[in-house]
Amino acid sequence: MNSGITLEKVGLQFTLYNNKSSSVKELFADLFTNSVRNKTETFAALSNINLKINHGDRLGIIGHNGAGKSSLLKILCKIYTPTTGSISIHGKVAPLLEIGAGFNPELSGRENIYLNGTILGYSFKKLKEIESEIIEFSELEKFIDMPVKYYSTGMYMKLAFSIATATKPDILILDELFAGGDADFIKKAQARMKGLIEDSNIMVFVSHQMELLEELCNRVIWVDHGKIIADGKPDEIINQYLKNES
C-alpha cells in the first residue's frame, strides 16, 4: 500500500491566558466576586494549511523559530488535533521528535523499553522480538536493569534512540537529526538514520541545516507565521528563504 498524507485547510489555535492580578490576595478575592481579571486571546500556530505529501517524498520544512514548523510536525504525529480542517494519513508514522519523552526514571532501562515502546505504538509481542536488538544497539547491556535515573545523559539518549528507531516506519517524522552520546555512537546512529530515511515511504524533516536538507530532500516547504509561503525544489525554496532572512 502506498503511503500518503493530506492536510486540507488545517488550522491550529491555542488559548492564551493573561492574568492581570498583582497579588495572591487579589487572586483569592476573585474566587468570591464577579470580577473578571483574566482575559483570554487566541494564538494561531497554523492557519489554512493545505498540503499533500506523496509516497516517495522526502519533505524538508524550513522557517524561523516560532514559525509553526514543530506544530505542523505534531499535527502529523497526532500529538495535536487540528482546530479546523482535516488530515488524512495512510501508513504507520514513526515520530522522532522528543526522544525519550515518557521514560520513567524509577524504572530500569529494560522496563522503559516496554513503557516507551508502548507509547511509540509497538505491541508487547513486537517489543519482545526486538528487545535484545534494542539493548545491543544501545551498548547498555551492563546497565539495562539499572533505573534510568542513574544514567548519564548520553546513556539515556542512547537507549531512547535505540527504542525509537528499532523498526522501519512507513512515514518518518524528524525534528533535527540525533546528536547525543559519544562520537562512535553518533556515527552509528547517523548511519541508522540514513538507513531509515532510505527505507521509509515518506520522510518529513525539520532542520536549520540547509545543506543537509538539500542532500536528503526532494522537496522543501517554507513555513512562516503558521502558513506555507513556498513549496518546491530544495535549492529554490532555500534560496528564497535565505534571501528573505538576510
Secondary structure, DSSP 8 states (H G I E B T S, - for coil): ---EEEEEEEEEEEEEEEE---SHHHHHHHTTS----EEEEEEEEEEEEEEEE-TT-EEEEE--TTSSHHHHHHHHTTSS--SEEEEEEES-EEEESSTTTT--TTSBHHHHHHHHHHHTT--HHHHHHHHHHHHHHHT-TTTTTSBGGGS-HHHHHHHHHHHHTSS--SEEEEES----S-HHHHHHHHHHHHHHHHH-SEEEEE-S-HHHHHHH-SEEEEEETTEEEEEE-HHHHHHHHHHHH-
